[in-house]
Amino acid sequence: MNEFVENLPPMDLMRSEKMTFVQLIIPAESSHRAITYLGELGLIQFRDLNAEKSPFQRTFVNQVKRCAEMSRKLRFFKDQINKAGLVASPSVLQSDIHLEDLEIQLAEHEHELIEMNSNSEKLRQSYNELLEFKIVLEKACSFLVSSHGAVISEERELEENVFSKGNYVETPFLYQQEMTPAPSDQSGLRFISGIICKSKVLRFERMLFRATRGNMLFNQAPADEQIIDPISYEMVEKIVFVVFFSGEQARTKILKICEAFGANCYPVPEDISKQRQITSEVSARLADLEATLEAGIRHRNKALASVGGPLTIWMDMVRREKSVYDTLNMLNFDVTKKCLVGEGWCPVFAKTQIQEALQRATFDSNSEVGIIFHSMDALESPPTYFRTNIFTGPYQEIVDAYGVARYQEANPAVYTVITFPFLFAVMFGDWGHGICLLLGALVLIARESKLSTQRLGSFMEMLFGGRYVLLLMSLFSIYCGLIYNEFFSVPYHIFGASAYKCRDNTCRDAHTTGLVKYREPYPFGVDPSWRGSRSELPFLNSLKMKMSILFGVVHMNLGIILSYFNAHFFGSSLDIRYQFVPQMIFLNCLFGYLSLLIIVKWCTGSQADLYHVMIYMFLSPFDNLGENQLFWGQRPLQVVLLLLSVIAVPWMLFPKPFMLKKLHNERFQGRTYGVLNSSEVDLELEPGSARQRDDDFNFTEVFVHQMIHSIEFVLGSVSNTASYLRLWALSLAHSELSTVFYEKVLLLAWGLRSRYGMSSIVALVTRISQ
């Protein structure tokens, strides 16, 4: 692979690679190796020749199912390893195992693991039941003793007030049942003990009270130990309860409610000696089960560790095999069923490397028939392929997330390499924060060789993939931070002394009356004296807002200029005359003029109100500007620019559709058939252009498309310019938050440290806690 990369011609950064349509005729015995080697190159995109077939009607559907089943088993092993808290150490053992042998091994490992999990769940369930029984025995004894004392102490009162009122089979009061001397009698006091989840106790008690009409006594106590759920392996808090009641009907209701709420009921004898005997027996069985569980967990972890070593290699192998068979399903079998026919696109520069890979596949598979590889003509437009490296790859992914350029169009990712980190730095301008970001990027770059071979989390993988993006972001942030003169929101006199001074020696009026200028302006960036002055916020707001507009206009002009290069490359003069030119006129007559006013105002120090100038340019273009005039001839210039911007809108809308219709009529005049396309140039036509090869011309569709495009551009010019004001808003938010952190956290902690004689962090926590 490294030799292949070294032999590649230099990549074309400005445009996508030239593609060619190829056909492959591969013997059946060498098809698997051929697709595997082509997949390792990653330089060919196959076309699905079986699109009319469902996935279950394709040739290699059984192999795909087997790979999917093995992927499921591997995911199952990975989940089990994560649940067990094991760290899978990478291993290179069994890296050359065949797919059939791997399938047998995975089936054996899965069967063994499922059996161990089933036995472990049964043992855990038995252990939980015995542990719950033990806890119920310990807690229920105190309830029974206290209940017996309460019966004796209230016996006389209950005889007078309750028992004498009537003889019922199931009386509505509990204490009447407590007075019955025989607990086993049908009308005597009885109880049910058990354990339930803590989250269900309130609802459980309310349901018992309603079902028995208050004829019950509910006692509860929290369990001293948490119990592990055998399914989710989470610790669950439970509550021991004892319900005293009377009557067989009440007993049936309570048991049904316990079953509905998932409460486990356990019999507790009233004899204390029997309770002690049962408790000792349960404790002995618990000790045996605990030892058995620990031995089972050790055995299970050992089995998972044996699987976890080569797990990553197996997952990559199964994923690769599944991709190979998915690709083979896109190929056609010929009538003899002895070879496969595939079609696809590949870069022109890669044809030699692809042929070498196919020859190697023929040799490795001991095939007597070679693979036929040749170019063909195609009617459809080729796919877009950009060659990238570790530096340009992240920027290409950012651009592709918004949209992929058409074949042979200019690649905007080249310009994004500079514009994306720079616009970030406009919002993140602080050379202190930029240095921190630079250190993080340098750490990732320094450990590049080590981190590239490790399996990282999703967040760390994203950071590592964008390490060079972070590098440029940090460098531009340091540059913009020097312009803003902010180091963790603190200004410094880096490039000389300030151009302003106080009106007196005490500087008491610096934040009220203001400063006076006594020397030339600060040589680079914002003067540090603006920090803390009464006009700091208005000055920085005005500066950053106007900078955002300037950057936005330049950025939008760059996009329109790229459209000119695309039209020039494809030879579409209509797009240049009726799309590029009016778009440049409209954008620059309005927002380019606004940028000019900003620059003139900065250079002259004028107090003109640019809001007033731009608004009345549309409302009253012929009125006198008065004090808002920045230069001679501004009013007639505004009238001319306004007229040009109005003319540019129909210029974009009407000429191009009618010119396309005229060219179409001239091309097919007097013909009842279409023109065959034989040249490669016809494959590179831009949709909607005058050179479009499709003879099915629909004027209404073309006109509506052009109208939508024109309206979108006019409205987008306004909305996009306003969107660039986010640079100003986020830059201001970043600066103000940094100031708040510095003044309210760092300075506060430093003041408390000098006051209390302790470290700043401890002092800050102490102050907040007070």
C-alpha positions in Angstrom: 0.0 0.0 0.0 2.8 2.4 0.8 4.5 1.6 -2.6 1.2 2.3 -4.3 0.9 5.8 -2.6 4.4 6.6 -3.5 3.8 5.8 -7.2 0.7 8.0 -7.4 0.9 11.1 -9.6 0.5 14.5 -7.8 -3.1 15.1 -6.8 -5.1 17.9 -8.3 -6.2 20.0 -5.4 -8.4 22.4 -7.4 -10.7 19.8 -9.1 -11.8 16.3 -8.7 -9.9 13.5 -10.4 -10.7 12.5 -13.9 -12.8 9.3 -13.9 -13.3 6.5 -16.5 -15.9 3.9 -16.8 -14.5 0.3 -16.8 -15.8 -3.2 -17.1 -14.4 -6.3 -15.4 -14.9 -9.9 -16.4 -13.7 -12.0 -13.5 -13.5 -15.8 -13.3 -15.6 -17.2 -10.5 -12.6 -18.9 -8.8 -10.7 -15.6 -8.5 -13.7 -13.3 -7.8 -13.3 -13.2 -4.1 -9.6 -12.3 -4.1 -10.1 -9.8 -6.8 -12.8 -7.9 -5.0 -10.8 -8.1 -1.7 -7.7 -6.6 -3.4 -9.8 -3.9 -5.1 -11.4 -3.0 -1.8 -8.0 -2.6 -0.2 -7.1 -0.1 -2.9 -10.4 1.8 -2.5 -10.2 3.3 -6.0 -13.1 1.8 -7.8 -16.9 2.3 -7.4 -19.0 -0.5 -8.7 -22.4 0.0 -10.2 -25.2 -2.2 -9.1 -26.1 -4.4 -12.0 -28.8 -6.3 -10.0 -30.8 -3.3 -8.9 -34.1 -5.0 -10.0 -33.5 -7.9 -7.7 -34.3 -7.9 -4.0 -31.5 -8.6 -1.5 -32.9 -12.2 -1.0 -32.7 -13.0 -4.8 -29.0 -12.3 -5.2 -26.3 -14.9 -5.7 -24.3 -14.5 -2.5 -27.2 -13.9 -0.1 -26.3 -16.9 2.0 -22.8 -15.6 2.6 -24.1 -12.2 3.5 -26.5 -13.8 6.0 -23.6 -15.8 7.6 -21.5 -12.7 7.9 -24.4 -10.8 9.5 -25.0 -13.6 11.9 -21.3 -13.6 12.9 -21.4 -9.8 13.3 -24.3 -10.3 15.7 -22.4 -12.9 17.7 -19.3 -10.6 17.9 -21.5 -7.7 19.1 -22.9 -10.0 21.7 -19.4 -10.9 22.9 -18.5 -7.2 23.0 -21.5 -6.3 25.1 -20.8 -9.2 27.5 -17.2 -8.0 27.9 -18.4 -4.4 28.6 -20.9 -5.6 31.1 -18.3 -7.7 32.9 -16.0 -4.6 33.1 -13.1 -6.4 31.3 -10.5 -4.6 29.2 -9.9 -6.5 26.0 -6.2 -6.6 25.3 -5.5 -6.6 21.5 -4.0 -9.8 20.2 -2.5 -10.9 16.9 -3.2 -14.5 17.4 -5.3 -16.4 14.9 -5.2 -13.5 12.5 -5.0 -15.8 9.5 -8.1 -17.9 10.4 -10.5 -18.8 7.7 -14.1 -17.6 7.7 -15.5 -21.1 8.0 -13.3 -21.9 11.1 -14.2 -18.6 12.6 -17.9 -19.3 12.2 -17.5 -22.6 14.0 -15.5 -21.0 16.8 -18.0 -18.2 17.3 -20.9 -20.7 17.5 -19.1 -22.7 20.1 -18.2 -19.6 22.2 -21.7 -18.3 22.0 -23.2 -21.6 23.1 -20.8 -21.8 26.0 -21.4 -18.2 27.0 -25.2 -18.5 26.8 -25.1 -21.7 28.9 -22.9 -20.0 31.5 -25.2 -16.9 31.6 -28.2 -19.1 32.0 -26.6 -21.0 34.9 -25.3 -17.8 36.4 -28.8 -16.3 36.3 -30.4 -19.3 37.9 -27.7 -19.3 40.7 -28.1 -15.6 41.1 -31.8 -15.9 41.4 -31.5 -18.7 44.0 -28.9 -16.6 45.9 -31.2 -13.6 45.8 -34.1 -15.6 47.1 -32.1 -17.0 50.0 -30.7 -13.5 50.7 -34.1 -12.0 50.7 -35.4 -14.8 52.9 -32.6 -14.2 55.4 -33.3 -10.4 55.4 -37.0 -11.1 55.9 -36.3 -13.5 58.8 -34.1 -10.9 60.5 -36.5 -7.9 60.1 -39.8 -9.8 60.6 -38.9 -11.0 64.1 -38.9 -7.4 65.5 -42.3 -6.8 63.8 -43.8 -9.9 65.4 -42.6 -9.1 68.9 -43.8 -5.5 68.8 -47.1 -6.5 67.4 -47.6 -9.1 70.2 -46.9 -6.4 72.8 -49.4 -4.0 71.2 -52.1 -6.6 71.4 -51.8 -7.1 75.2 -51.6 -3.4 76.0 -54.8 -2.5 74.2 -56.9 -5.6 75.0 -59.3 -4.0 77.4 -60.1 -1.0 75.2 -60.8 -3.2 72.2 -63.2 -5.5 74.2 -65.3 -2.5 75.2 -65.4 -0.5 71.9 -65.1 -3.1 69.2 -65.8 -6.7 70.1 -69.1 -6.0 71.7 -70.6 -4.3 68.6 -71.3 -7.5 66.7 -70.0 -10.8 65.5 -68.8 -10.6 61.8 -67.1 -13.3 59.7 -64.7 -10.6 58.5 -65.0 -7.5 60.7 -63.9 -4.1 59.5 -61.3 -3.5 62.3 -57.9 -5.1 62.7 -57.6 -5.0 66.5 -60.7 -7.3 67.0 -58.7 -10.0 65.2 -55.7 -9.3 67.3 -57.7 -10.2 70.5 -58.5 -13.7 69.2 -56.3 -16.1 71.2 -55.8 -18.6 68.4 -53.7 -17.3 65.5 -54.6 -20.2 63.2 -58.3 -19.6 63.6 -60.3 -18.5 60.6 -61.1 -15.1 62.3 -57.7 -14.8 64.1 -54.8 -12.4 63.4 -52.6 -13.5 60.6 -49.6 -12.0 58.7 -47.8 -12.2 55.4 -44.1 -11.2 55.2 -42.0 -10.4 52.2 -39.8 -8.0 50.4 -40.4 -5.4 47.6 -38.5 -2.8 45.6 -38.3 0.5 47.4 -39.8 2.4 44.4 -43.0 0.5 44.7 -43.6 0.7 48.4 -46.0 3.7 48.5 -48.2 2.4 45.7 -48.1 -1.1 47.3 -49.2 0.1 50.7 -52.0 2.3 49.2 -53.3 -0.6 47.2 -53.3 -2.9 50.3 -55.2 -0.3 52.3 -57.9 0.1 49.7 -58.3 -3.6 49.0 -58.7 -4.5 52.7 -60.7 -1.3 53.5 -58.2 -0.4 56.2 -58.3 -3.8 57.9 -54.6 -4.4 57.9 -51.5 -3.2 59.6 -48.5 -2.5 57.4 -45.0 -2.5 58.8 -41.9 -1.9 56.8 -38.1 -1.6 57.3 -35.3 -1.0 54.8 -33.1 -4.0 53.9 -29.6 -3.8 55.2 -28.1 -5.1 51.9 -28.7 -4.2 48.3 -29.6 -7.1 45.9 -28.2 -7.5 42.4 -30.7 -7.9 39.6 -29.7 -11.0 37.7 -30.8 -9.5 34.4 -29.5 -6.0 34.5 -26.7 -6.6 37.0 -27.7 -3.4 38.9 -28.0 -3.0 42.6 -31.6 -2.7 43.8 -32.8 -1.3 47.1 -35.6 -3.2 48.7 -38.0 -2.9 51.6 -39.0 -5.7 54.0 -42.7 -5.6 54.9 -45.1 -7.5 57.2 -48.8 -7.2 56.7 -51.1 -8.2 59.6 -54.7 -9.0 58.5 -57.7 -11.1 59.4 -59.6 -13.6 57.3 -59.0 -15.9 54.4 -60.5 -13.5 51.9 -58.1 -10.7 52.9 -55.2 -13.2 52.6 -56.2 -14.0 49.0 -56.4 -10.3 48.1 -53.0 -9.5 49.7 -51.3 -12.4 47.9 -52.7 -11.3 44.5 -51.5 -7.7 45.2 -48.1 -9.0 46.1 -47.9 -10.9 42.9 -49.0 -7.9 40.8 -46.4 -5.7 42.4 -43.6 -8.2 42.1 -43.2 -8.6 45.8 -41.6 -11.9 47.0 -43.4 -13.4 50.0 -41.6 -15.7 52.4 -43.0 -17.8 55.4 -41.7 -16.7 58.8 -42.5 -19.0 61.7 -43.7 -17.4 65.0 -41.5 -19.7 67.1 -38.2 -17.9 67.8 -36.2 -21.2 68.0 -37.4 -22.2 64.5 -36.5 -18.7 63.2 -33.0 -19.1 64.5 -32.7 -22.6 63.0 -33.9 -21.6 59.6 -31.7 -18.5 59.6 -28.6 -20.6 60.3 -29.5 -23.1 57.5 -30.1 -20.2 55.0 -26.8 -18.6 55.9 -25.0 -21.9 55.3 -26.6 -22.3 51.9 -25.8 -18.6 51.0 -22.1 -19.2 51.7 -22.1 -22.3 49.4 -23.9 -20.4 46.6 -21.6 -17.4 47.0 -18.6 -19.6 46.5 -20.2 -21.2 43.5 -21.1 -17.8 42.0 -17.6 -16.6 42.4 -16.2 -19.7 40.7 -18.7 -19.3 37.8 -17.8 -15.6 37.4 -14.1 -16.4 37.2 -14.7 -19.1 34.6 -16.9 -16.7 32.6 -14.4 -13.9 32.7 -11.7 -16.3 31.6 -13.8 -17.4 28.6 -14.6 -13.7 27.8 -10.9 -12.8 28.0 -10.0 -15.6 25.5 -12.6 -14.1 23.1 -11.7 -10.4 23.8 -8.1 -10.7 22.6 -8.8 -11.4 18.9 -12.2 -9.7 19.0 -11.1 -6.6 17.1 -9.4 -8.7 14.4 -12.4 -10.9 14.0 -14.8 -7.9 13.8 -12.6 -6.3 11.1 -12.4 -9.6 9.2 -16.2 -10.2 9.3 -16.9 -6.6 8.2 -14.4 -7.0 5.3 -15.9 -10.3 4.2 -19.4 -8.9 4.4 -18.4 -5.9 2.2 -16.8 -8.3 -0.3 -20.0 -10.3 -0.7 -22.1 -7.2 -0.8 -19.9 -6.0 -3.7 -20.1 -9.4 -5.4 -23.9 -9.2 -5.2 -23.6 -6.1 -7.4 -22.0 -8.1 -10.2 -23.7 -10.2 -12.8 -23.1 -13.9 -13.5 -22.8 -14.6 -17.2 -24.9 -17.3 -18.9 -22.3 -20.0 -18.2 -22.1 -19.2 -14.5 -18.3 -19.3 -14.8 -17.4 -15.7 -14.5 -18.8 -12.4 -13.1 -19.3 -9.2 -15.0 -18.9 -5.9 -13.1 -19.0 -2.2 -14.1 -17.9 0.8 -12.3 -15.9 4.1 -12.2 -12.3 4.5 -11.3 -9.8 7.4 -11.5 -7.8 7.5 -14.7 -4.5 7.5 -12.7 -5.4 4.3 -10.9 -5.9 2.1 -13.9 -2.4 0.7 -13.7 -2.6 -0.1 -10.0 -6.0 -1.8 -10.5 -4.6 -4.0 -13.2 -1.7 -5.0 -11.0 -4.1 -5.9 -8.2 -6.2 -8.0 -10.6 -3.1 -9.8 -11.8 -2.1 -10.5 -8.3 -5.6 -11.9 -7.5 -5.4 -14.2 -10.5 -2.0 -15.5 -9.4 -3.0 -16.0 -5.8 -6.1 -17.9 -6.7 -4.3 -20.2 -9.1 -6.8 -19.3 -11.8 -6.0 -20.4 -15.4 -8.0 -17.6 -16.9 -7.0 -14.0 -16.4 -9.3 -11.1 -15.5 -10.4 -8.8 -18.3 -10.3 -5.1 -17.5 -11.1 -2.5 -20.1 -12.6 1.0 -20.4 -16.0 1.8 -21.8 -18.2 4.7 -22.7 -21.0 5.7 -20.4 -23.9 8.0 -20.6 -24.3 9.0 -17.0 -22.2 11.6 -15.2 -19.1 10.2 -13.4 -19.0 10.4 -9.6 -16.8 12.9 -7.8 -13.6 11.7 -6.3 -11.1 13.9 -4.4 -7.8 12.6 -3.3 -7.1 13.7 0.3 -4.4 13.2 2.9 -4.3 13.5 6.7 -4.2 17.3 6.4 -6.9 18.0 3.8 -9.2 15.0 4.8 -11.0 16.7 7.7 -11.8 19.8 5.6 -13.1 17.7 2.8 -15.4 15.9 5.2 -16.7 19.3 6.5 -17.5 20.4 2.9 -19.0 17.1 1.9 -21.3 17.3 4.9 -23.0 20.3 3.2 -22.9 19.0 -0.3 -20.6 17.2 -2.8 -19.4 19.1 -5.8 -20.3 17.8 -9.2 -17.8 16.0 -11.4 -14.8 18.2 -12.3 -16.1 21.3 -10.5 -13.8 23.4 -8.4 -13.1 21.9 -5.0 -14.2 24.4 -2.2 -12.3 22.3 0.4 -9.1 23.9 -0.8 -10.3 27.3 0.3 -11.9 26.0 3.4 -8.4 25.0 4.7 -7.9 28.8 5.4 -11.4 30.2 5.7 -12.8 27.7 8.2 -10.1 28.1 10.9 -9.8 31.8 10.3 -13.6 32.5 10.8 -13.4 30.3 13.9 -10.5 32.5 15.2 -12.6 35.7 14.6 -15.0 34.3 17.2 -12.4 32.8 19.4 -9.8 35.6 19.3 -7.7 35.3 22.5 -4.1 34.4 22.2 -4.1 32.9 25.7 -6.9 30.5 24.8 -5.2 30.0 21.4 -2.0 28.9 23.1 -4.0 26.3 25.2 -5.6 25.0 22.0 -2.2 24.9 20.3 -0.7 22.8 23.0 -3.6 20.3 22.8 -3.1 20.1 19.0 0.6 19.6 19.3 0.1 16.8 21.8 -2.2 15.0 19.3 0.2 15.5 16.5 3.3 14.4 18.5 1.5 11.2 19.5 0.1 10.6 16.0 1.9 7.3 15.3 0.8 5.9 18.7 -2.8 7.1 18.7 -3.4 6.0 15.1 -3.0 2.3 16.1 -5.3 2.5 19.1 -9.0 2.2 19.3 -10.3 5.5 20.6 -13.7 6.7 21.8 -16.0 8.6 19.5 -15.0 12.0 20.9 -11.3 11.3 21.0 -11.4 9.9 17.5 -13.1 13.1 16.3 -10.4 15.2 18.0 -7.6 13.1 16.6 -9.0 13.2 13.1 -9.2 17.0 13.2 -5.8 17.5 14.9 -4.5 19.6 12.0 -7.8 21.6 12.0 -7.2 22.4 15.6 -3.6 23.4 14.8 -4.7 26.0 12.3 -7.5 27.1 14.5 -5.1 27.7 17.4 -2.6 29.6 15.2 -5.3 31.9 13.8 -6.8 32.3 17.3 -3.4 33.6 18.5 -3.2 36.0 15.5 -6.8 37.3 16.1 -6.1 37.5 19.8 -3.1 39.7 19.2 -5.3 41.9 17.0 -8.0 42.1 19.8 -5.2 42.4 22.4 -6.7 39.8 24.7 -4.8 37.3 26.8 -7.5 35.5 28.8 -9.4 38.8 28.4 -6.5 40.9 29.8 -4.8 43.5 27.5 -1.0 43.9 27.4 1.3 46.5 25.9 3.0 44.1 23.6 3.7 46.4 20.7 4.6 49.6 22.5 3.0 52.2 24.7 -0.7 53.2 24.5 -1.7 56.2 22.4 -3.9 57.5 25.2 -3.3 58.9 28.7 -5.2 60.1 31.7 -6.3 63.7 32.0 -4.6 63.9 35.4 -2.0 61.9 37.4 -4.6 60.0 39.5 -6.6 58.7 36.6 -9.7 58.9 38.6 -11.8 60.1 35.7 -10.5 57.5 33.2 -13.8 55.5 33.3 -16.1 58.5 33.4 -14.7 61.5 31.5 -12.3 59.4 29.3 -8.8 59.5 28.1 -6.9 61.9 25.8 -4.8 61.0 22.8 -1.3 62.2 22.9 0.7 60.1 20.4 0.4 58.1 17.2 -2.0 55.1 17.2 -1.1 51.8 18.6 1.0 50.0 16.0 -0.8 46.6 15.9 -4.3 45.6 17.1 -6.6 47.3 19.6 -5.1 49.8 22.0 -5.0 48.3 25.5 -6.4 51.5 27.0 -9.8 50.7 25.5 -10.1 48.0 28.1 -12.1 49.2 31.1 -12.9 52.6 29.5 -16.5 53.9 29.3 -16.6 53.5 25.5 -15.0 50.0 25.5 -18.2 48.1 24.6 -19.5 50.5 21.9 -16.0 50.6 20.3 -15.5 46.8 20.2 -19.1 46.2 19.1 -18.6 48.6 16.1 -15.2 47.1 15.3 -16.2 43.5 15.3 -19.6 44.0 13.6 -18.0 45.8 10.7 -15.2 43.3 10.5 -17.8 40.5 10.2 -19.6 42.3 7.3 -16.3 42.7 5.5 -15.3 39.1 5.9 -18.8 38.0 4.9 -18.8 40.0 1.7 -15.3 38.8 0.7 -16.4 35.2 1.4 -19.5 35.5 -0.7 -17.5 37.1 -3.5 -15.1 34.1 -3.4 -18.1 31.7 -3.9 -19.3 33.6 -6.9 -15.8 33.7 -8.4 -15.6 29.9 -8.0 -18.8 29.7 -10.1 -17.0 31.7 -12.8 -14.1 29.2 -12.9 -16.6 26.3 -13.1 -18.4 28.0 -16.0 -15.1 28.8 -17.8 -13.9 25.2 -17.3 -17.1 23.7 -18.8 -17.2 26.3 -21.6 -20.6 27.6 -20.6 -20.6 31.3 -21.7 -24.2 31.6 -20.9 -23.5 31.0 -17.2 -20.8 33.7 -17.3 -22.8 36.3 -19.1 -26.2 35.7 -17.4 -25.4 34.4 -14.0 -21.9 35.3 -12.9 -21.9 38.9 -14.1 -25.4 39.9 -12.7 -24.6 38.2 -9.4 -21.4 40.1 -9.0 -23.1 43.3 -9.9 -26.0 42.8 -7.4 -23.8 41.7 -4.5 -21.2 44.4 -4.8 -23.6 47.3 -5.7 -25.2 46.8 -2.3 -23.0 45.0 0.1 -19.8 45.8 -1.6 -20.7 49.4 -1.4 -21.4 49.0 2.3 -17.9 47.5 2.7 -16.5 50.5 0.9 -18.3 52.9 3.3 -16.9 51.0 6.3 -13.4 51.3 5.0 -13.8 55.0 4.1 -15.2 55.7 7.5 -12.3 54.0 9.2 -9.8 55.9 7.1 -11.3 59.3 7.5 -12.6 59.1 11.0 -16.0 60.4 9.9 -19.1 60.3 12.2 -21.5 59.3 9.5 -24.3 57.0 10.3 -24.0 54.0 7.9 -27.5 52.7 8.9 -29.0 56.0 7.7 -27.0 55.9 4.5 -28.0 52.4 3.5 -31.7 52.8 4.5 -32.2 56.1 2.6 -30.3 54.8 -0.4 -33.5 52.8 -1.1 -36.1 55.1 0.4 -34.8 58.5 -0.8 -31.9 58.0 -3.2 -32.0 61.6 -4.5 -32.1 63.4 -1.1 -29.0 65.3 0.2 -26.9 63.2 2.5 -25.8 66.1 4.7 -23.5 65.1 7.5 -23.6 61.5 6.4 -21.7 62.2 3.2 -18.3 60.5 3.3 -16.8 61.5 -0.1 -17.6 63.7 -3.1 -20.0 62.2 -5.6 -21.5 59.8 -3.1 -25.1 60.5 -4.0 -24.9 60.0 -7.8 -22.8 56.9 -7.1 -25.5 55.5 -4.9 -28.2 56.2 -7.6 -26.1 54.3 -10.2 -25.4 51.4 -7.9 -29.1 51.1 -7.0 -30.1 51.1 -10.7 -27.5 48.5 -11.4 -28.7 46.2 -8.6 -32.3 46.6 -9.8 -31.3 45.7 -13.4 -29.2 42.7 -12.2 -32.3 40.9 -11.0 -34.1 40.5 -14.4 -30.7 40.0 -15.9 -30.4 36.8 -13.8 -33.9 35.7 -14.4 -35.0 36.1 -18.1 -32.1 35.9 -20.6 -30.7 32.4 -19.8 -33.9 30.4 -20.2 -34.8 32.1 -23.5 -31.2 31.6 -24.8 -31.3 27.9 -23.9 -34.6 27.6 -25.8 -33.2 29.3 -28.8 -30.1 27.1 -28.9 -32.2 24.0 -28.4 -34.4 25.0 -31.4 -31.4 25.7 -33.6 -29.8 22.4 -32.7 -32.8 20.2 -33.4 -34.5 22.2 -36.1 -35.9 20.0 -38.8 -35.0 16.8 -36.9 -37.2 14.1 -35.6 -34.5 12.2 -33.8 -31.9 12.9 -31.1 -28.2 13.4 -31.6 -25.9 10.5 -30.6 -23.2 11.5 -28.1 -19.9 10.0 -28.9 -17.4 12.4 -27.5 -16.1 12.4 -23.9 -16.7 16.1 -23.8 -20.5 15.6 -23.8 -20.1 13.7 -20.5 -18.9 16.8 -18.7 -21.9 19.0 -19.5 -23.3 21.1 -16.7 -27.1 20.5 -16.2 -29.2 23.3 -17.6 -26.5 24.7 -19.9 -26.8 25.4 -23.6 -24.6 22.3 -24.3 -26.8 19.9 -22.5 -27.1 16.7 -24.5 -30.7 15.8 -23.5 -33.1 16.6 -26.3 -36.1 16.5 -24.0 -36.1 20.3 -23.3 -38.8 21.7 -21.1 -38.8 25.4 -21.1 -41.2 25.8 -18.2 -39.1 23.6 -16.0 -35.9 25.5 -17.0 -37.6 28.9 -16.4 -39.0 27.9 -13.0 -35.6 26.6 -12.0 -33.9 29.8 -13.0 -36.5 31.9 -11.2 -36.0 29.9 -8.0 -32.3 30.3 -8.3 -32.5 34.1 -8.8 -34.9 34.6 -5.9 -32.7 32.4 -3.7 -29.6 34.4 -4.6 -31.3 37.8 -4.0 -32.7 36.8 -0.6 -29.6 34.8 0.3 -27.4 37.8 -0.3 -29.3 39.7 2.5 -29.7 36.8 4.8 -26.1 35.5 4.4 -24.7 39.0 5.1 -26.8 39.1 8.3 -25.6 35.6 9.2 -22.0 36.7 9.2 -22.9 39.0 12.1 -22.7 35.8 14.2 -19.0 36.2 14.0 -19.4 39.5 15.9 -22.0 38.1 18.3 -20.0 35.0 19.3 -16.7 37.0 19.5 -18.4 39.4 21.9 -19.9 36.6 23.9 -16.5 34.9 24.2 -14.8 38.1 25.3 -17.4 39.0 27.9 -17.5 35.5 29.3 -13.7 35.5 29.6 -13.9 38.9 31.4 -16.5 37.6 33.8 -14.4 34.5 34.5 -11.3 36.6 35.1 -12.9 39.3 37.3 -15.4 37.2 39.2 -13.4 34.0 39.6 -9.7 34.5 39.3 -9.5 37.9 40.9 -11.9 36.9 43.6 -9.9 33.8 44.4 -6.7 35.7 44.4 -8.1 38.4 46.8 -9.4 35.7 49.2 -6.0 34.0 49.1 -4.3 37.2 50.2 -6.9 37.8 52.8 -7.3 34.3 54.3 -3.8 32.9 53.6 -5.0 29.9 51.7 -4.9 28.6 48.2 -7.1 30.4 45.7 -9.3 27.3 44.9 -10.0 26.5 48.5 -10.7 30.1 49.3 -13.2 30.3 46.4 -15.0 27.2 47.4 -15.2 28.5 51.0 -16.6 31.8 49.9 -19.2 30.1 47.7 -20.2 27.7 50.4 -20.8 30.6 52.8 
